[in-house]
Amino acid sequence: MTPTTSTTSMPPATTAAVASRRTASRARRRHRRRVLVLAGACLVALFALLTVSLTTGEMPMSAPTALRALLGLGDAGDVLVVQQFRAPRAVAAVVAGAGLGAAGCVLQRLFRNPLASPDVMGMTGGASLGAVALLAAGASQTLVPVGALAGGLVAALLLGAFAWRSGLAVTRLVLTGLAVQAGLAAAVNLMIVRFPTELAGSALQWTTGSVYGRTWTQVWGAGAAMVVALAATLALHRGLAVLDLGDDSAGALGLRTSRARLRLLFLAVVLASLAAALAGPVTFVALAVPHIVRFLTGPPTVASPVLAALTGAVLLLASDLVVQHLLPVEGLPVGAVTATLGAPWLLVLMFRQSAPARREHV
């Protein structure tokens, strides 16, 4: 009779290899389950939050009534409220949150820096400056995304020029980004002060972050561009995964690191600028979302940008609902809520980032 093969009769090296493969396989299955659970939870949360955003307000209505109104059926007043006010605002929050979450995910992996995000590194400030400059020039609202993209690219160029000599060191990069963001915010405030009175109100949203008054034209334009940018980000994910190994390893595998970084940086700027064109310089979302996704699912994979986009959409839409219905101050922009959450989060991250350096000096 032929003896059956068992792990006890295998050499120790073979047994260890089999155990290692089984452990890795279990880890992959566990990671896939976490990814699916988070994606499902985000989709359910988005459905629930969208339902709340369409049905609550000064004119409360049931979910079936809101759905009929969204399709243009039912009472004319309900149709006007849902189609022209509630739905565009809710969809704008979803699109802007998705862009910020994905942009933060790409930047933190690209620079291997947990503090990297569009609002910390000046990109949203540049996008706001470009949008406000177009408004000051009397341009149409439909051109605001173009100005925001141009401003975000200029901010990225400034950041790269200032930090290049330091070799993009983590501390110098963050400090340079904060300086660029502060300078651009000051320029935006100066332009608003110089605005005519009738333009100052419409431009003020770019200093605080708000999705109030969004129109379907703005939402569909930015949303379509956001889908294209997200698809391009997923197409370039292999390069991002290789860059996670370090520049030396990535170069050894045949990746042109400089070109890959420029492409991914451009896509991150596009995502952040489109979000800023819809919601202004909303803080905290792009900074926190990648950490939340990593905490819930583990190491990044090809699904990470999508999960970050879904989580960012949930976070920004929930924050906007808090502004509309739970806070006693009427007219408060959503950026005020996210900034209140983001300030302590940034301090905690900076403390954790500097803790290893302090221990090395002890």
C-alpha positions, -999 to 999 in steps of 0.1 A, spaced: 0 0 0 11 35 -8 16 55 24 -5 87 27 13 120 28 10 140 60 26 171 74 43 149 100 63 130 73 73 162 55 107 179 61 105 208 86 111 234 59 82 220 37 59 219 67 68 255 76 61 266 40 27 249 39 18 265 73 29 299 60 8 295 28 -22 285 49 -18 315 72 -14 339 42 -45 324 26 -65 329 58 -53 365 61 -64 372 25 -98 357 31 -101 378 63 -91 409 45 -116 403 17 -144 399 42 -134 432 59 -134 450 25 -168 436 16 -182 444 50 -169 480 49 -182 485 13 -216 471 22 -218 492 53 -209 524 34 -235 517 7 -262 510 33 -252 542 52 -252 562 20 -287 550 11 -300 558 46 -283 593 47 -296 601 13 -331 591 24 -328 614 54 -315 643 34 -344 641 9 -372 636 35 -363 660 64 -363 697 66 -389 725 70 -412 705 47 -409 669 60 -422 642 37 -423 604 36 -397 584 17 -422 573 -11 -433 610 -15 -396 621 -17 -389 594 -43 -419 604 -64 -408 641 -62 -373 632 -72 -388 615 -104 -409 647 -110 -442 632 -98 -466 643 -72 -471 678 -57 -453 706 -75 -440 721 -42 -425 687 -32 -409 684 -66 -394 718 -64 -380 713 -29 -365 678 -36 -352 684 -72 -338 719 -68 -327 721 -32 -323 688 -13 -311 664 -40 -283 685 -55 -270 694 -21 -269 658 -10 -253 645 -42 -227 673 -41 -217 662 -6 -214 626 -18 -193 636 -48 -170 660 -29 -166 635 0 -157 607 -25 -131 629 -42 -115 640 -9 -113 605 5 -97 591 -27 -73 620 -29 -62 615 7 -57 578 2 -34 584 -29 -14 612 -13 -7 593 20 5 562 1 24 583 -25 44 602 1 43 574 27 32 601 52 1 597 74 -2 636 75 -4 640 38 -38 653 26 -50 680 2 -60 704 29 -28 700 49 -5 703 18 -22 734 2 -41 718 -27 -75 727 -15 -63 762 -7 -50 765 -43 -83 752 -57 -102 778 -36 -79 806 -49 -85 796 -85 -122 794 -80 -125 827 -62 -102 844 -88 -127 833 -116 -156 846 -95 -138 879 -90 -133 881 -128 -170 877 -133 -167 843 -150 -196 818 -151 -202 794 -123 -197 765 -148 -160 775 -152 -154 773 -114 -141 737 -116 -116 747 -142 -103 775 -120 -102 751 -90 -82 726 -110 -57 752 -122 -53 766 -86 -48 731 -72 -21 724 -98 -3 757 -90 -4 748 -53 11 714 -60 39 730 -81 46 754 -52 48 726 -27 71 706 -50 94 736 -56 97 745 -19 102 709 -7 124 696 -35 158 706 -19 149 687 13 143 655 -7 106 656 2 113 647 39 82 640 59 85 669 84 96 695 59 69 684 34 41 688 60 54 721 73 58 734 37 23 723 29 9 741 59 28 773 49 15 771 14 -21 765 26 -18 795 50 -5 818 23 -32 808 -2 -59 812 24 -47 847 31 -48 855 -6 -83 842 -8 -94 863 22 -78 894 6 -96 889 -26 -129 885 -8 -124 917 11 -118 935 -22 -149 920 -38 -180 940 -46 -206 933 -19 -228 912 -43 -199 888 -50 -185 885 -15 -213 862 -3 -210 837 -31 -172 837 -27 -172 833 11 -181 796 7 -146 789 -6 -131 799 28 -153 777 49 -165 748 28 -202 744 20 -225 725 -4 -254 749 0 -269 761 -32 -253 736 -55 -270 731 -89 -274 700 -110 -251 715 -137 -223 718 -112 -229 684 -97 -231 665 -130 -200 682 -144 -179 676 -113 -193 641 -108 -185 630 -144 -150 643 -141 -146 626 -107 -157 592 -121 -130 595 -149 -103 605 -123 -112 576 -100 -111 552 -129 -77 565 -139 -65 561 -103 -76 525 -102 -59 519 -136 -26 532 -121 -30 513 -88 -3 488 -98 23 516 -99 11 528 -65 14 494 -51 50 491 -64 58 525 -50 48 512 -16 79 490 -17 102 520 -19 119 538 -48 148 514 -50 126 483 -51 102 500 -75 131 510 -99 145 474 -97 110 461 -108 112 484 -139 89 512 -127 98 548 -137 92 562 -102 93 599 -112 68 595 -139 45 573 -118 46 598 -89 37 627 -112 8 609 -127 -6 599 -93 0 633 -79 -18 649 -108 -48 626 -103 -48 634 -65 -48 671 -74 -77 666 -98 -98 647 -73 -91 673 -45 -97 702 -69 -130 689 -81 -141 683 -46 -131 719 -37 -150 732 -67 -182 717 -53 -177 722 -15 -148 746 -10 -118 738 12 -134 712 34 -109 699 60 -104 667 79 -122 643 55 -91 636 32 -69 634 63 -90 610 84 -106 587 58 -75 567 48 -67 560 85 -103 548 90 -101 525 60 -67 511 71 -80 506 106 -111 487 95 -96 466 66 -59 464 71 -31 470 46 -40 489 14 -51 470 -18 -66 479 -52 -99 484 -34 -85 511 -10 -92 541 -32 -128 529 -38 -133 523 0 -118 557 8 -142 573 -17 -172 556 -2 -161 564 34 -155 600 24 -189 603 9 -206 590 40 -185 612 63 -192 645 44 -229 638 38 -233 629 75 -215 661 85 -238 682 62 -269 666 78 -255 675 112 -251 711 101 -286 712 87 -307 695 114 -287 690 146 -269 722 153 -287 753 166 -268 777 144 -285 782 111 -264 786 79 -233 770 94 -211 756 67 -202 719 67 -165 729 68 -169 742 103 -180 708 115 -152 689 97 -126 715 109 -138 710 145 -132 673 142 -100 677 122 -80 700 145 -76 674 173 -72 646 148 -43 665 132 -27 671 166 -29 634 175 -14 624 142 15 649 144 22 637 180 22 600 169 45 609 140 70 627 162 69 601 190 94 576 173 119 605 167 117 615 204 123 579 215 154 577 193 169 607 210 163 593 245 
